[in-house]
Amino acid sequence: MTNLFFSIGPRGMDKLIHDGRSVTISNDGATLIQLLDIVHPAAKTLVDIAKSQDNEVGDGTTSVVLTAGELLKQSKNFIDEGMHSQIIIKGYREGLRLCLLRLQEVSVKIGDKSPEEKRDLLEKCASTSLNSKIISKYKGFFSKMVVDAVMHLDADLNKQDIGIKKITGGSVTDSFLVEGVCFKKSFSYAGFEQQPKTFVDAKILILNVELELKAEKDSAEIRLSNPEEFQKIVDAEWQIIYDKLQKIVDTGAKVVLSKLPIGDLATQYFSDRDMFCAGRVPAHDLDRVAKACGGAVQTTTNGLSDKVLGLAGKFEEVQLGSERYNMFTQCKGARTVTLVIRGGASQYIEEAERSLNDAIMIVTRAIRTHAVVAGGGAIEMELSRYLREHLRDVKGKQQLVLNGFAKALETIPRQLSDNAGMDSTDVLNKLRQVHNKPDGEGIWQGVDVIGGKVSDMYELFVWEPEIVRYNVLTAATEAACTILSVDQTIRNPASEQQQAQAAGRLDGSNPPGRGRGRGRGMNMGRGMKVMQGRGGK
């Protein structure tokens, strides 16, 4: 977990993780710990809070792990001195309550700002999220793209309505936003190249129907006494699919999409009538087409009408890199968009996707919470100062615990300055000095890793939604309290014995039944040992 320290901030280092088959380059905390094979029971708790932070907010995954780890480090000193863990838990929860109240008090509310000011603020939040990512050099380019994408969504701000397509080749600045739907061309049959590839004001029919002539194989038995009757059965099968195709043509649709296969017969049939079709389209892409162009997915070709058809202002098939993509744009009332990411290496594009996902989550959360705070360790230093000021009114051991909580908050600015090559001791001393100025003059002073000094992070537009810090503090404190509440780890001998036997059957090194009752230990790898025999020996 300590290696995560060096992944935080604009100067944070990336990690390369490989398992012999795939290679991942990332500095995203949730991505890193999910790829690591962590077996320590307590450490898995930190994995869970990073996952929850990623799902709930999308950013701050490294911060939540570092904060929880520092809280546990501070608590170790108290436990070594004989303090009961419940006293530490009570103090941590009190510190969390005070920090959340102060966070809501000092956050900058954006609900009363004009649309232009809101958009500018959202772009700054997206840029802050991208500061520590691999595409930080192009944060201005991508932050505008992310805000445009989020602003096209419905009021529910469903992130699933933003599709991300990764195309190898070209420069990262060749990435673009499609105000509609874009997906890769599906598997094509004979006759596909004869179909038109561009339509204007095209009606779209979305199906979950298989348009392919297939012989019955399962639970079907036909007994014939006259060979001439076989031809009637074959003709009936052909007539069934021809009836389906004709009903589709009668709707007036020019583009036919289906989740299930569209065979060569149907492809040629539509081609002869100047229609475009695509089968085996992924379900999430079909849903986004339906939401962008209107209409609904149909499970039958009976009873089709204009009410179930969608309408796209423009449909075209374009060449992007080495692949062809179908694009639906100029849709009236479109509430879904697609981000097309270009790049030279697949690992770079995958990390760019994770970076944009974090930025999208940050922008949506900023819209919902209507409040932001300054980053760069500024808010952590302010909360630490506030807790230390509050210590004057606290008596007993709680004062020590709250002081430890305040000290743990300083781990974020400390690691930011260390990763930037700055002297963290001097930086923290300077931050404590400026944050103690009267009338809150230095409330937003933080670590300027670009300039290598202490600066006002709010004036530098290093902003992030209030909910990011809210979730970081809450999740980290709860994880630390959960681990502190454990006083004993109990292993289940029967369960371990079953695991050992299963491992022996898999690798053949320890056949079942061998070595029982001899009181010998069996090494399972990963530092775990199962003791067999009576008396727990």
FENHU-V428312 format. One record per pair of residues at least 4 apart in sequence whose C-alpha atoms are under 7 Angstrom apart, sorted by the first residue. I is the first residue (numbers start at 1). J is the second residue. D is the distance in Angstrom with one decimal. If there is no record, write none. Layout:
BEGIN
[[I J D] [I J D]]
END
This chain:
BEGIN
[[4 29 6.9] [4 62 6.7] [5 66 6.9] [5 415 6.4] [6 12 5.3] [6 13 5.7] [6 419 6.1] [7 12 4.2] [7 13 4.9] [7 14 6.2] [7 27 5.2] [8 12 4.8] [8 62 6.5] [8 132 7.0] [8 416 6.6] [9 132 5.0] [9 416 5.6] [10 131 5.1] [10 132 3.8] [11 132 6.8] [11 419 5.7] [11 420 5.4] [12 132 6.6] [12 419 5.8] [13 27 6.7] [14 25 6.5] [14 26 5.3] [14 27 4.6] [15 25 5.6] [15 26 5.5] [15 27 6.0] [16 23 6.9] [16 24 5.7] [16 25 4.5] [16 26 6.8] [17 23 5.8] [17 24 5.2] [17 25 6.4] [18 22 5.6] [18 23 4.4] [18 24 6.3] [24 347 6.3] [25 347 6.3] [25 351 6.9] [26 32 7.0] [26 351 6.0] [27 32 7.0] [28 32 6.2] [28 62 6.9] [29 33 6.3] [29 61 5.0] [29 62 4.4] [30 34 6.1] [30 50 5.3] [30 51 5.8] [30 54 6.6] [30 61 5.6] [31 35 6.4] [32 36 6.4] [33 47 6.3] [38 44 6.7] [40 44 6.4] [42 483 6.6] [43 47 6.7] [44 48 6.3] [45 49 6.5] [45 479 6.5] [46 50 6.3] [46 65 6.0] [46 479 6.9] [47 51 6.3] [48 52 6.2] [49 53 6.0] [49 475 6.1] [50 54 6.2] [50 61 5.0] [50 64 6.6] [50 65 6.5] [51 55 6.2] [52 56 5.9] [53 57 5.6] [53 58 6.3] [53 59 7.0] [53 60 6.9] [53 61 5.8] [53 471 6.9] [54 58 4.1] [54 59 6.0] [54 61 6.1] [57 361 6.0] [57 362 6.6] [57 365 6.8] [57 468 6.2] [58 358 4.8] [58 361 5.1] [58 362 6.5] [59 358 5.5] [59 362 6.8] [59 468 6.9] [60 64 6.2] [60 468 6.5] [60 472 6.8] [61 65 6.7] [62 66 6.3] [63 67 6.0] [63 412 7.0] [63 472 6.8] [64 68 6.1] [64 472 4.8] [64 475 6.9] [64 476 5.5] [65 69 6.1] [65 476 6.9] [66 70 6.1] [67 71 6.2] [67 408 6.7] [67 409 6.7] [67 411 6.9] [67 476 5.9] [68 72 6.3] [68 476 4.3] [68 477 6.4] [68 479 6.6] [68 480 5.7] [69 73 6.2] [70 74 6.2] [70 408 5.3] [70 411 7.0] [71 75 6.2] [71 405 6.5] [71 408 5.6] [71 480 6.5] [72 76 6.2] [72 480 5.9] [74 404 5.8] [74 408 6.9] [75 79 6.3] [75 88 6.9] [76 80 6.1] [77 81 6.5] [78 82 6.6] [78 83 5.5] [79 83 5.0] [79 84 6.6] [79 85 6.8] [84 88 6.9] [85 89 6.2] [85 484 6.0] [85 485 6.7] [86 90 6.1] [87 91 6.2] [88 92 6.1] [88 401 6.0] [89 93 6.2] [89 481 5.4] [90 94 6.3] [91 95 6.1] [91 398 5.5] [91 401 5.5] [91 402 5.9] [92 96 6.1] [92 401 6.9] [92 402 6.7] [92 405 6.5] [92 477 6.8] [93 97 6.2] [94 98 6.4] [95 99 6.1] [95 402 5.9] [95 405 6.6] [96 100 6.2] [96 473 6.9] [96 474 7.0] [97 101 6.4] [98 102 6.3] [99 103 6.0] [99 383 5.9] [100 104 6.3] [100 470 6.7] [101 105 6.3] [102 106 6.2] [102 383 7.0] [103 107 6.0] [107 371 6.0] [107 372 5.6] [107 373 5.2] [107 466 6.7] [108 371 5.3] [108 372 5.3] [108 373 6.2] [109 370 5.7] [109 371 4.3] [109 372 6.6] [110 118 6.9] [110 370 5.1] [110 371 5.6] [111 370 5.3] [113 117 6.0] [113 118 6.1] [114 118 6.1] [115 119 6.1] [116 120 6.3] [117 121 6.1] [118 122 6.1] [119 123 6.2] [120 124 6.4] [121 125 6.3] [122 126 6.2] [122 147 6.7] [122 363 5.9] [123 127 6.1] [123 143 5.4] [123 144 6.1] [123 147 6.3] [124 128 6.2] [124 461 5.9] [124 462 6.8] [124 463 6.3] [125 129 6.4] [125 362 7.0] [125 363 6.7] [125 463 5.1] [125 464 5.1] [126 130 6.3] [126 143 5.2] [126 359 5.0] [126 362 6.6] [126 363 6.2] [127 131 6.1] [127 139 5.4] [127 140 6.6] [127 143 5.6] [128 462 5.4] [128 463 6.1] [128 464 6.8] [129 358 6.9] [129 359 5.6] [130 135 6.8] [130 136 5.3] [130 139 5.9] [130 355 6.5] [130 359 6.7] [131 136 4.9] [132 136 6.4] [133 355 6.1] [134 352 6.7] [135 139 6.4] [135 352 6.4] [138 142 6.3] [139 143 5.6] [140 144 6.5] [141 145 6.7] [142 146 6.1] [143 147 6.2] [144 148 6.1] [145 149 6.2] [145 177 6.6] [146 150 6.3] [146 359 7.0] [146 360 6.0] [147 151 6.0] [147 363 6.9] [148 152 6.5] [149 337 6.1] [150 360 7.0] [150 364 6.9] [152 335 5.6] [152 336 6.6] [153 157 5.6] [153 335 4.8] [153 336 6.0] [154 335 5.9] [157 364 6.6] [161 288 6.4] [161 336 4.9] [161 337 6.7] [162 336 5.9] [162 337 5.1] [162 338 5.5] [163 337 6.3] [163 338 4.4] [163 339 6.1] [164 338 5.6] [164 339 4.7] [164 340 6.0] [165 339 6.2] [165 340 4.9] [165 341 6.1] [166 340 6.1] [166 341 5.0] [166 342 6.3] [166 349 6.5] [167 321 6.6] [167 341 6.1] [167 342 5.2] [168 321 6.7] [168 342 5.8] [168 343 5.4] [168 344 5.8] [168 345 6.5] [168 346 6.3] [169 321 5.8] [169 342 6.0] [169 343 5.3] [169 344 4.9] [170 174 6.4] [170 342 5.9] [170 343 5.5] [170 344 6.1] [171 342 6.1] [171 343 5.1] [171 344 6.6] [172 341 6.9] [172 342 5.0] [172 343 4.7] [174 342 6.0] [175 340 5.4] [175 341 4.6] [175 342 5.1] [176 339 6.2] [176 340 5.4] [176 341 6.9] [177 338 5.9] [177 339 4.8] [177 340 6.2] [178 337 5.7] [178 338 5.0] [178 339 6.3] [179 329 6.0] [179 336 7.0] [179 337 4.8] [179 338 6.6] [180 292 6.1] [180 328 5.6] [180 329 4.8] [180 331 6.8] [180 334 6.4] [180 336 5.7] [180 337 4.7] [180 338 6.4] [181 288 6.7] [181 289 6.1] [181 327 5.8] [181 328 5.2] [181 329 6.8] [181 337 5.9] [181 338 5.7] [182 325 6.5] [182 326 5.6] [182 327 4.4] [182 328 6.4] [182 338 6.2] [183 285 6.9] [183 325 5.5] [183 326 5.5] [183 327 6.9] [184 324 6.2] [184 325 4.4] [184 326 6.2] [185 324 5.6] [185 325 5.1] [185 326 6.0] [186 278 6.3] [186 279 6.5] [186 280 6.3] [186 281 6.4] [188 192 6.1] [189 263 6.6] [189 264 5.0] [189 267 6.6] [190 264 5.5] [190 267 7.0] [190 268 6.8] [191 267 5.9] [191 268 4.7] [191 271 6.3] [192 267 6.2] [192 271 6.9] [194 271 5.9] [195 271 4.7] [195 274 6.0] [195 275 6.2] [195 276 5.6] [196 274 6.2] [196 275 6.6] [196 276 6.3] [197 316 5.5] [197 317 5.4] [198 315 5.5] [198 316 4.3] [198 317 6.6] [199 314 5.8] [199 315 5.1] [199 316 6.5] [200 313 5.6] [200 314 4.6] [200 315 6.4] [201 311 6.4] [201 312 5.5] [201 313 4.4] [201 314 5.9] [202 254 5.8] [202 255 6.9] [202 311 5.7] [202 312 5.5] [202 313 6.6] [202 314 6.9] [203 253 4.6] [203 254 5.5] [203 255 6.4] [203 309 6.2] [203 310 5.6] [203 311 4.7] [203 312 6.6] [204 253 5.4] [204 254 6.2] [204 255 4.8] [204 256 6.0] [204 309 5.5] [204 310 4.8] [204 311 5.8] [205 253 6.0] [205 255 6.3] [205 256 4.9] [205 257 6.3] [205 309 5.2] [205 310 6.5] [206 256 6.1] [206 257 4.9] [206 258 5.8] [206 296 6.6] [206 297 5.0] [206 298 6.3] [207 257 6.0] [207 258 4.5] [207 259 6.6] [207 297 5.3] [207 298 4.7] [207 299 6.0] [208 258 5.3] [208 259 5.1] [208 260 5.9] [208 297 6.6] [208 298 5.9] [208 299 4.9] [209 258 6.4] [209 260 5.8] [209 299 5.7] [209 300 6.3] [210 260 5.0] [210 261 5.4] [210 262 6.1] [211 241 6.9] [211 261 6.4] [211 262 4.7] [211 263 6.0] [211 266 6.3] [212 261 6.7] [212 262 5.6] [212 263 4.5] [212 266 6.9] [213 241 6.9] [216 220 6.3] [224 229 6.8] [229 233 6.7] [230 234 6.4] [231 235 6.1] [232 236 6.1] [233 237 6.4] [234 238 6.4] [235 239 6.0] [236 240 6.2] [237 241 6.8] [238 242 6.2] [239 243 6.0] [240 244 6.5] [241 245 6.2] [242 246 6.1] [243 247 6.2] [244 248 6.5] [244 301 5.9] [245 249 6.3] [245 266 6.9] [246 250 6.1] [247 251 6.7] [247 301 6.5] [248 301 6.7] [249 253 6.6] [251 304 6.8] [251 305 6.4] [254 275 4.8] [254 276 6.1] [255 275 6.0] [255 276 4.8] [255 277 5.7] [256 276 6.2] [256 277 4.5] [256 278 6.5] [257 277 5.7] [257 278 5.0] [257 279 6.0] [258 278 6.4] [258 279 4.8] [258 280 6.2] [258 281 6.1] [259 279 5.9] [259 280 4.8] [259 281 4.9] [259 282 6.3] [259 283 6.2] [260 279 5.7] [260 280 4.9] [261 279 4.7] [261 280 5.2] [262 266 6.2] [262 267 6.7] [262 278 6.8] [262 279 4.9] [263 267 6.1] [264 268 6.1] [265 269 6.1] [266 270 6.1] [267 271 6.1] [267 277 6.7] [268 272 6.2] [269 273 6.8] [270 274 6.4] [270 275 5.0] [270 276 6.6] [271 275 5.5] [271 276 6.8] [281 285 6.9] [281 286 6.7] [282 286 6.4] [283 287 6.2] [284 288 6.3] [285 289 6.2] [286 290 6.2] [287 291 6.2] [288 292 6.0] [288 336 6.4] [289 293 5.8] [290 294 5.0] [290 295 5.5] [290 296 5.8] [290 310 6.8] [291 335 6.6] [291 336 6.9] [292 331 6.2] [292 334 4.2] [292 335 5.6] [292 336 5.7] [293 310 4.9] [293 311 5.1] [293 312 5.5] [293 331 5.5] [293 332 7.0] [293 334 6.5] [294 309 7.0] [294 310 4.5] [294 311 6.5] [295 307 6.7] [295 308 4.5] [295 309 4.5] [295 310 4.3] [296 308 5.3] [296 309 6.9] [304 308 6.9] [311 331 6.9] [312 328 6.1] [312 329 6.4] [312 330 6.4] [312 331 4.8] [313 329 6.2] [313 330 4.6] [313 331 5.2] [314 328 6.0] [314 329 5.3] [314 330 5.9] [315 327 5.7] [315 328 4.8] [315 329 6.5] [316 326 6.0] [316 327 5.5] [316 328 7.0] [317 324 6.6] [317 325 5.5] [317 326 4.5] [317 327 6.2] [318 324 5.6] [318 325 5.4] [318 326 6.5] [319 323 5.9] [319 324 4.4] [319 325 6.3] [320 324 5.8] [320 325 6.8] [341 349 6.8] [342 349 6.8] [343 348 6.8] [343 349 5.7] [345 349 6.4] [346 350 6.1] [347 351 6.2] [348 352 6.1] [349 353 6.2] [350 354 6.5] [351 355 6.2] [352 356 6.1] [353 357 6.1] [354 358 6.4] [355 359 6.4] [356 360 6.0] [357 361 6.3] [358 362 6.2] [359 363 6.3] [360 364 6.3] [361 365 6.1] [362 366 6.1] [362 465 6.8] [363 367 6.3] [364 368 6.4] [365 369 6.0] [365 465 6.7] [366 370 5.8] [366 371 6.6] [366 465 5.0] [369 467 6.9] [371 465 6.0] [371 466 5.6] [372 463 6.4] [372 464 5.5] [372 465 4.2] [372 466 4.7] [373 379 6.9] [373 463 5.7] [373 464 5.6] [373 465 6.2] [373 466 5.7] [374 378 6.1] [374 379 6.3] [374 444 6.1] [374 457 5.8] [374 458 5.2] [374 462 5.7] [374 463 4.6] [374 464 6.2] [375 379 6.5] [375 457 6.5] [375 462 5.5] [375 463 5.6] [375 464 6.3] [376 413 6.7] [376 446 5.1] [376 447 5.2] [376 448 6.8] [376 457 6.6] [377 381 6.2] [377 412 5.8] [377 413 4.6] [377 446 5.2] [377 447 6.3] [378 382 6.3] [378 444 5.1] [378 445 5.2] [378 446 4.2] [379 383 6.2] [379 444 6.7] [380 384 6.1] [380 409 5.6] [380 410 6.4] [381 385 6.1] [381 410 6.3] [382 386 6.1] [382 435 6.5] [382 443 6.0] [383 387 6.2] [384 388 6.3] [384 406 4.4] [384 407 6.8] [384 409 6.1] [385 389 6.2] [386 390 6.2] [387 391 6.3] [387 402 7.0] [387 406 6.0] [388 403 6.4] [388 406 6.7] [391 399 5.8] [394 398 6.8] [394 399 5.5] [395 399 5.9] [397 401 6.6] [398 402 6.1] [399 403 6.1] [400 404 6.2] [401 405 6.2] [402 406 6.2] [403 407 6.2] [404 408 6.1] [405 409 6.5] [410 414 6.2] [411 415 6.1] [412 416 6.2] [413 417 6.2] [413 447 6.4] [414 418 6.2] [414 424 5.3] [414 428 6.9] [415 419 6.0] [416 420 6.4] [416 447 7.0] [417 421 6.4] [417 422 5.0] [417 423 6.7] [417 424 5.4] [417 447 6.6] [417 449 6.6] [418 422 5.5] [418 423 6.6] [418 424 5.8] [420 449 5.7] [422 452 6.8] [423 427 6.3] [424 428 6.0] [425 429 6.2] [426 430 6.2] [427 431 6.1] [428 432 6.1] [429 433 6.3] [430 434 6.3] [431 435 6.0] [431 445 6.8] [431 446 6.9] [432 436 6.3] [434 442 5.2] [435 442 4.7] [435 443 5.7] [437 441 6.0] [437 442 6.2] [444 456 5.4] [444 457 5.8] [444 458 6.0] [445 454 6.6] [445 455 5.4] [445 456 4.4] [445 457 5.9] [446 454 5.7] [446 455 5.7] [446 456 6.2] [446 457 5.8] [447 453 6.4] [447 454 5.0] [447 455 6.5] [448 452 5.7] [448 453 5.3] [448 454 5.5] [448 455 5.7] [449 453 6.8] [456 460 6.5] [457 461 6.3] [457 462 5.4] [458 462 5.8] [458 463 6.5] [466 470 6.3] [467 471 6.0] [468 472 6.2] [469 473 6.1] [470 474 6.2] [471 475 5.8] [472 476 5.9] [473 477 6.0] [474 478 6.1] [475 479 6.1] [476 480 6.2] [477 481 6.1] [478 482 6.0] [479 483 6.3] [480 484 6.1] [481 485 6.1] [492 496 6.3] [493 497 6.1] [494 498 6.3] [495 499 6.3] [496 500 6.1] [496 530 6.3] [497 501 6.2] [497 530 6.9] [498 502 6.1] [499 503 6.1] [500 504 6.2] [500 524 6.8] [501 505 6.3] [501 512 5.6] [502 506 6.3] [503 507 6.3] [504 508 5.3] [504 509 5.5] [504 510 4.2] [504 511 5.4] [504 512 6.8] [505 510 6.8] [505 511 5.9] [505 512 6.9] [510 514 6.9] [516 532 6.7] [516 533 6.4] [517 532 6.5] [517 533 4.1] [517 534 6.5] [518 533 5.6] [519 532 5.4] [519 533 4.2] [519 534 6.7] [519 537 5.2] [520 531 6.5] [520 532 5.9] [520 533 7.0] [521 529 6.5] [521 530 5.9] [521 531 4.7] [521 532 6.2] [522 529 5.8] [522 530 5.4] [522 531 6.5] [523 528 6.5] [523 529 4.9] [523 530 6.7] [524 528 5.7] [524 529 5.9] [531 536 6.4] [531 537 6.0] [532 536 6.6] [532 537 6.4] [533 537 5.9]]
END
